[in-house]
């Protein structure tokens, strides 16, 4: 969970880069350079997931990957080693001859697609709730993040403060997760976020109240950062291993759709994101209780 701190750190660095390169074209070019360098450097060290290859019966590729992993760890993997999925372990004979291995490789692959997710009613309900929660959570998070342009303050400083406040939120969520549980903690964070969004929507945008309103927005970001951190742990535990990637991919896609919608919410007006954040936050709590 603490790896999300790198995401917040990237936003903090981006605010500094944007302050130096204020032209959007220069900012696009500058921010793309680290990604290109990262891909060029890390590509050599990345390999396909052995489990993914095993599910799709790409035995040569999975054995090549496993040999590489063994060599990296200072071990040796014999050529006669047979790899099977967990659910197939009980079906593998003690001695596997050439014919048995060929038969094993020709078995139908368990794809773990979205269609497989929809086979069980319980998984269907969990998927629908995951999609709804991720969607509304994304609308709130990016709506509050983009709303800094409506507050009439230093844009770069506000983005920096928002990214800094995410760090303790992520760490605090990681600490409290096992103590209070996933569901109670998620509901509590949403109440925390909702209170500050209500207060922020009622305050004026000038004078001393302007500072208080900014603080409310920052606290809202604090709550939503903790929620995002919690969601990635909670969602992983709700789905079986075979269909987990498909379910998480669907939920993540819903979150991206919420991110696409959030700029339109911000354009409506400076107070709307606060109000909308509270409304969708209440809706999200209903989903959690469900």
PEZIHU-V399152 format. One record per residue. N is the residue number from 1. NEAR is the number of other C-alpha atoms within 10 Angstrom. Layout:
n=(N;N)
near=(NEAR;NEAR)
//
This chain:
n=(1;2;3;4;5;6;7;8;9;10;11;12;13;14;15;16;17;18;19;20;21;22;23;24;25;26;27;28;29;30;31;32;33;34;35;36;37;38;39;40;41;42;43;44;45;46;47;48;49;50;51;52;53;54;55;56;57;58;59;60;61;62;63;64;65;66;67;68;69;70;71;72;73;74;75;76;77;78;79;80;81;82;83;84;85;86;87;88;89;90;91;92;93;94;95;96;97;98;99;100;101;102;103;104;105;106;107;108;109;110;111;112;113;114;115;116;117;118;119;120;121;122;123;124;125;126;127;128;129;130;131;132;133;134;135;136;137;138;139;140;141;142;143;144;145;146;147;148;149;150;151;152;153;154;155;156;157;158;159;160;161;162;163;164;165;166;167;168;169;170;171;172;173;174;175;176;177;178;179;180;181;182;183;184;185;186;187;188;189;190;191;192;193;194;195;196;197;198;199;200;201;202;203;204;205;206;207;208;209;210;211;212;213;214;215;216;217;218;219;220;221;222;223;224;225;226;227;228;229;230;231;232;233;234;235;236;237;238;239;240;241;242;243;244;245;246;247;248;249;250;251;252;253;254;255;256;257;258;259;260;261;262;263;264;265;266;267;268;269;270;271;272;273;274;275;276;277;278;279;280;281;282;283;284;285;286;287;288;289;290)
near=(12;13;10;17;19;11;14;20;15;12;17;19;15;19;19;14;16;17;14;11;16;10;10;10;9;14;16;12;11;15;14;11;10;11;11;10;10;10;11;10;11;9;9;8;6;10;14;10;12;18;14;14;16;20;20;17;19;14;16;10;16;22;19;13;18;17;17;16;15;13;12;10;9;8;11;13;13;8;8;7;8;11;16;16;10;8;8;10;10;10;10;14;9;7;8;14;10;9;8;13;13;11;10;16;16;11;11;10;11;14;14;18;14;16;10;15;21;15;10;9;10;11;18;14;13;17;23;14;18;24;21;19;23;25;23;24;27;24;26;28;24;21;27;28;22;18;24;22;17;15;18;13;13;10;17;18;15;19;21;18;16;25;25;18;18;25;20;14;22;25;17;13;23;17;11;12;17;10;9;12;11;18;15;12;19;25;20;15;22;24;17;17;27;25;14;22;28;17;15;25;21;13;16;14;19;12;8;10;14;17;16;17;23;18;16;22;27;26;23;29;27;24;26;29;26;25;24;19;21;21;19;14;14;17;18;14;11;15;19;13;11;16;19;19;16;20;29;19;13;18;22;18;15;21;22;16;16;22;20;15;16;23;18;12;20;22;15;10;12;19;19;17;31;28;19;21;27;23;16;19;26;17;16;22;18;13;15;16;9;9)
//
